[in-house]
Amino acid sequence: MKRIFVTYLLACLALAVSAQNMTSSPYSRFAYGDLGDDAPNTQRGMGGVGIGMRSNKAINPLQPASYTACDSVTFMFDLAGSVMWTNYADASGQRNRANGNLEYLSLQLPIYKRYIALSAGVMPFSSVGYNFALSDSINSDYHYTMTYAGEGGITEVFGGLSFNIMNWFAVGANAYYMFGEVSNYRALTFTDAGMHDVALYSTLHISSVRTRVGAQFFHNFDDKHAFTIGAIWEPKLALHGDYQVIETNWLDTVQSVNEPMEVPMQWGVGASYTWHQRLTLAFDYTWQGWGDVQAFNGQNLQSRSIYAIGAEYRHDPFGRNYVDRMCWRVGAKMTDSYQQSINSKEFMVSIGIGFPLRNSATVFNATVEYGHRGMLLKENYMKLTINAAINENWFFKRKL
């Protein structure tokens, strides 16, 4: 137990320190950057569904009401890492980038039988990382270069509790501590004499708390059919922090601070159906009200919708043949951008495989996601995520 918790704390520190290296996208220069995904890797292979999912094999921070699905004698630990290859294409040509990092880590354990369960972990809320330049001229006389660079990210540490109110109804809540720094730099430089350069540097510091509540209705029919319907909700909140902008030109240096920074109200609904513990079908819809928040000195944000659908199949969860017990997953997701300057949808498809250990409930999962976004600057990426969902009987009383 001590070794696992030491590993957990070290991984938390590593994830917090390295959060800024999770992207190289020019699109991450807007607002908070590229937003993270709360779904565990098990469900990312199913398109990122989770609001209507209950499982004793995976920790699901996306839906805090799902924690009581764990066994009453089981401790669970989940650690994931990823590598992503991205191709950027525009009128000037193509470029390739690669990034790799820790994705998230979480743990879960029962507090009182199957009625109360606890989960905690750390994951990225957003990440920023880009560095590029554009050169052009005005009437072929004044030659200039626009330089853009940024780095950083916001990390969130969460803790949550789930309660089974009845045998068919569960509620839960997560509390998130958000912290981190994001910096962006933009400069206009001229090569011609008599022209003056301009630079703008902005920094965002966040240290704040937000919350999420969730509920699930679930029922099993004759041990063959299981249905779950879930919902989540987060209130709109002002974040503690500051957004500072420093502009330097040939005359003066101007500094301004704009507060408050906010995260939007959001809600989501989802449903899943499981047949004979072999086939699971799931669907989620989430809405985020980014168009109503105040942030980033008047940057134009817009409300965001997320659609996700996925399926998982195991030929025989109790079969002697190893391949029969493997999990095969497929999914798709469509997401609106919350940044009006991008104003395009992101499409993603995913496949995943679960490799169960023999004589253990622990499962290793591998997920491959392929996605596309952007119009003038087209971004295509392939992401491989691998995690170990450790599932061990810690609270079982052995008889002598």
N, C-alpha and C positions, 0 to 999 in steps of 0.2 A: 504493500500500500504506500509506504514512504517513497519507494522508487517511482511509482506511477505519479504521485503528486509532485515530486521534484521535476520529473519530466514535463508534467503539465505546466508548471510555473516557468520553466526554461523556454518551453515552446511559446507560451504567452508573450514573454519578453522578446523572443525572436520575431514573432509575428508583428508585434507593435513597432519594433525597430525597422523592419524591412518592408512595411506596408507601402512605402513610396515606390517600390520597384515592380509593382504588379501590372503596370501598363506602360505602353509607349505611344498611345493614341493621341494624335493632335486634337481629337474631340474632347479629351479630358481637360482642356484648358478652360472650359466653360463651367461656371457655377462651382459646385462641390467636386466636380470631376466625374469619373466613371463610378456609378453606384454599384455596390456589392450585391451579392445574391445570398439570401438567408437560408436557402434550401441546402440540405446536406447532399453529399455526392451521390448517395443512393438514389435520391429523387431528382438530381440533375440529369441522370440518364433517362428520366421520364419527362424531360422538358422543364423541370423545376417546380412541379406541382407539390403541394404539401398542406394546404389549408384543410382539405378533407381527408388527410391521410393519418392513420394510426398504425403503428408497428412496434413490436417488441424487439426488432432487429436494428433499428436506426433511431438516432436522436434527431428530432425535428424542431429546431428553434423557430422555424417559420410559423408554427402553430403551437403556442404554449399550452393549450388544452390537451395536447397529445402525449404529454410526458407520462401520464398514468397508464399508458398502454404497456409500459415496461413490466417485466416480471417482478414479483415482490421479493425475490432473493438475488436479483441480478444488478451488478454494477456495469455501466457502459461507458466507454471512452472512445472518442472518434477524432482522428487526426488526419488531415488531408493536405496534399501539396499538388501543385499544377505546373505545367509548362505550356506556353501559348506561342504559336507562330502566326504572324500577321503580315498580310500583303496590303500595301497602300498604292492606289493607282489614281492618277489624274492626268491632265493634259501634258504635264512635263515628263511623265514616265512612271516607273514603278519602283517601290522600295520594299524591302523585307526586314522585319524585326522579330526578335525572340525574347521572351520574358519567362522567368520561372520564380516561384515563391511558395511559401506556405499559404494555404487558403484559409483554414479555420481550425479550431480545435474545440471540443466540447466534452462534457461528462454528464452523466445522469444516474440517479440512484433513487430507490424507493425510500420514503420517509415512514409511511405507515401502511403496511400491506399493499393492496392495490388501490388505495383510496387517496393517497397523497404521494407525490413524487417531486423531485427537485432536479433542475438542470442548470448548468453554468458553462460559460465558454467565452471565447474571444474570436472576433471575425472583423473583416474590413467593412466599414460603412461606405467609404469612397476611396479612390486612389487617383493620383495625378502624376503623369510622367511624360514629358514630350520635349523636343528640341529640334526646331526646324527654321529655315529661312527662305524668304521669297525675294527675288531681285527683279526690278523692272525700271522703267524710265517714264518721264513725263514729256511727251512730244519729242522723244529721242534726245532731249537736251539735259534733263536733270535725272541722273541715275541714282537709285536708292535701293536699300535693302531693308526689308522688314524681318526682324528676328523675334522668334517666340520661344520661350523656355519656361518650364514649370516642373515642380516636383512636390512630393508630400502625400498626405492622405489622412483620413480620419478613421481611427480604430474604435471599435465598441466592445466593451466587456459586458456580458449580460448574465443575469441570474433570473431564474423563473421557477414558479410553483404551479402545480396542476392538482386539481381536486376532482374526484369522481363524486358528484352530488347524488347520482343514482346509477344503476347498472347500465343505463343507456344515455347518460348525460354527463359531460365533463366541462369544467371551466379552468382557465389558467391565465397567468399574467407574467410578462417579462419586464424587467427594468434594465435599461441600458445606460452605461456610463460611456459617453463619447469624448474622445480626446484626440488631439493631433494638430498639425500645422500644414497649411497649403500655401505655397508661394508661386506667383506668376510674374513673368518678366516680358515686357514688350518694348521694342526699340525701333525707331525709324532713323536710319543713318544715310547720309548723302556722301557721294564721292566728289561732288563738284564744289568748288570754292564758292563761298558766299551763302551756302545753304546751311541751315542749323539743324542739328540732330535733336530728337525728342525721345525720351524714355519714360516708361511707366512701370512701376514695381508695386505689386500688391501682396499682402500677407493676410492669411486668415488663421486665427487661433481659436480653437474650440475646446471647452471643458464643461460639459453639461450632461444632463440626464433626460431621457425620454422613456415612455412606457408603451406597452402593447397588451391588449387583452384578447382572449380568444375563447371560443365555445365550440363543442362538438356534440352532435347527436349520432349515436351508433347503435346498430342492432344486428344480431346474427340470426339467420333463419336455418333451422335444421342442419347446422354444422357445415353447410355447403355454400350458403349465400350470406355475404356480409355487406352492409351499407353504412357509409359514414357521410354526414353533412356537416360542414364547419364554416365558421366565420371568424374574422379578426377585425380589430379596430384600433387605430392610434389617434390621439388628439393632436391638433395643431399646437406646436410649442415654440416659444422663443428660446433660443440657445444662449447660454452664457459664453461670451467670447467677444472678439473684436475683429473688424475687417478694416485694414489700414491701406490707404492708397497714397503713394508718393509719385508725383509727376515732376520730371526735370526737363526744362527747356532752356533756350539760350538766355532767357531773361531771369528766371527765378526757379525755385523749388517749391512746389505746392503740396501740402500734406492734408489729407482729410480722413476722417473716421466715420464710418456709417454703421449704425446699430438700429434695430436688433437684427440678428440672424435667426432664421426660423426654419423649421422642418414642417412639412404639410400634414394635415389630417389625411388619413388613408383608411380604406376599408377593403375587405376582400371576402369572397365566398368560394367554396370549393366542395366537391363531392367525389366519392370513390366507391367502387363496387368490386368485391373480391369473390371469385368463384372457387370453392373447394381448396382454398389456400394456394391455388396455382396461378390463376389469372387475375390481375388487378388492373382496372381502368380508372383514370382520374382526370378531373378537369378543374382549373382554377381561373378566377377573374379577380384582378386587383385594380383599384383606382387610387391614385395619389394626386392630391390637389395642389400641385406645385404652382399653378397659376395664381394662387391666393396668398403666397408667402412674400415677405419682404426680405430681400437678400441682395448682396453684391452690388450695392450702389446703383440700383435700378436696372440690373440685367433682366431681360425679358425671359421669364420662365413660363411654362405651360403645363396644364394638367396631363397626367400620364396614365394610360391604361396598359395592363399586362394580361395577355391571354396565354394559358399554358395547358397542354394536354399530353397525357402519357400513358404507357402501358408497361406492365411487368409480367413475365411468364416463367414459371418453374414447372417442368414436366412432372416431377414427383418430389415434394419437399422431404419425404421420408424414404426415398428410394435408396437402394444399396449402390446403384450406379452413380458415380460422382457427377457425371454430366447431367443426370436427371435432377440433381439438387442445385445445379447452377441457376442463377437468375439472369434472365435476358430482358433488357429494357430498351424502350424507344420512346421518343417524345419530340415535341416541337413547342416553340414559344414565339409570340409576336409582341413587341414592345414599342410604345411611342417614346420618343425622346422627350425629356423634361426641359430641354433647352431649345428655345425658338430659333436660335441661330443655326441649328442643325436641321430641324423640321423634317425629319425622315424617320421611317420605322426601321427597327432592327428585327431581323428574322433569324431564328436559330433552330437547328435540328440536332438531336443528340441520340447516341446509342450508348448502352452501358452493359457491363457484365459483372455479376457478383460471383466470387470464388469462395465458397464456404470451406472452413477448415474441417478436417475429419475429427470426429469426437469432440467438437466444440461448436458453440453458437457464433463464434467470431467469423466475420466475413470481410474479405478484401474486395474492393470495388474499383473498377476502372471505367471512366466515362470519357467519351470523345464528343465534343461539341463543335459544330461548324456554323458560323454566323456571318451575316453581312449587314452593313449599314452605310449610309452616306450616299450622296448623289454626285456632286462635283468632285469630291474626294471620296473614292470608294474604298471601304475598309472590309477586307475578308479575313477571317481568322479561323484557326483550328486550335482547340484547347484540349489537352489531355489532363485529367484530374484523377489522382489515385488516393484512396483513403483506406485506413484500417479501422473497421467498426468492431472494437474489442468488446466482447460480451462474456462476463465471467460471473460465476456464482460465488459471491463474497459472503452472503448472509445466510447460507445454508448451514443448519446445525447438524453436524455429523454425530451419529450415535456410536458409542463404543461397544 
